[in-house]
Amino acid sequence: MKQCKELLFLIIALFSSVSVQANSDNGSSLFVGADKEVIESVELFEFNSPQEQKRSIDLAKQLRCPQCQNQNLVESNSPIAKDLRLEVYQQIKAGKSDKEVVAFMTRRFGDFVLYEPPLNAKTYVLWLLPLLLLIGFGIMAVKSVNKNCKESS
């Protein structure tokens, strides 16, 4: 019985550590190191200030390339990503806010360009399915441990 409790505690600790890690992530590890050449091409745009340049690069990292599989605008070398990097630059240069640039991109390409789509009726499954799966696997693990404990007693 003691082994069953220890195993159950271990499973709960494992699930809670995974969820804490997922919640503590600020999203920066979502992006792999971008190609230096691509960042340099973004840096070649003439910005009014270093803050404007950083905003442009950060915003381009938050937007997904519509053509590529799971690459942001900074990582992608596709022609459309280059055009969209230029569009981000031009809008930042024109004084648009980050929200305005994101709104423009989502009007043009839909929520697909966002790495974190908004929580709405269309995306409930996307946001809730991982949580439901985690809860389901946790319940299955607890039942399995309890069943094995009862059989071994």
HUGIKA-V676661 format. One record per residue. N is the residue number from 0. NEAR is the number of other C-alpha atoms within 12 Angstrom. Layout:
# HUGIKA-V676661
[[N/NEAR] [N/NEAR]]
This chain:
# HUGIKA-V676661
[[0/16] [1/14] [2/16] [3/23] [4/17] [5/16] [6/21] [7/26] [8/18] [9/18] [10/24] [11/22] [12/15] [13/17] [14/24] [15/17] [16/14] [17/16] [18/17] [19/13] [20/14] [21/17] [22/11] [23/12] [24/13] [25/12] [26/16] [27/15] [28/14] [29/19] [30/24] [31/16] [32/17] [33/25] [34/19] [35/15] [36/15] [37/25] [38/27] [39/16] [40/24] [41/38] [42/27] [43/17] [44/25] [45/18] [46/23] [47/18] [48/14] [49/14] [50/15] [51/27] [52/28] [53/22] [54/29] [55/41] [56/34] [57/29] [58/36] [59/42] [60/39] [61/34] [62/43] [63/36] [64/34] [65/29] [66/22] [67/21] [68/17] [69/22] [70/29] [71/38] [72/44] [73/42] [74/33] [75/35] [76/27] [77/21] [78/16] [79/20] [80/31] [81/26] [82/22] [83/36] [84/41] [85/27] [86/27] [87/41] [88/36] [89/23] [90/28] [91/32] [92/23] [93/17] [94/18] [95/21] [96/20] [97/26] [98/19] [99/17] [100/32] [101/35] [102/22] [103/22] [104/31] [105/23] [106/14] [107/16] [108/19] [109/20] [110/24] [111/27] [112/34] [113/31] [114/28] [115/21] [116/23] [117/20] [118/14] [119/13] [120/11] [121/14] [122/15] [123/15] [124/16] [125/18] [126/17] [127/16] [128/13] [129/15] [130/18] [131/15] [132/16] [133/20] [134/18] [135/15] [136/17] [137/23] [138/18] [139/16] [140/23] [141/24] [142/18] [143/18] [144/26] [145/22] [146/16] [147/18] [148/19] [149/15] [150/11] [151/12] [152/11]]
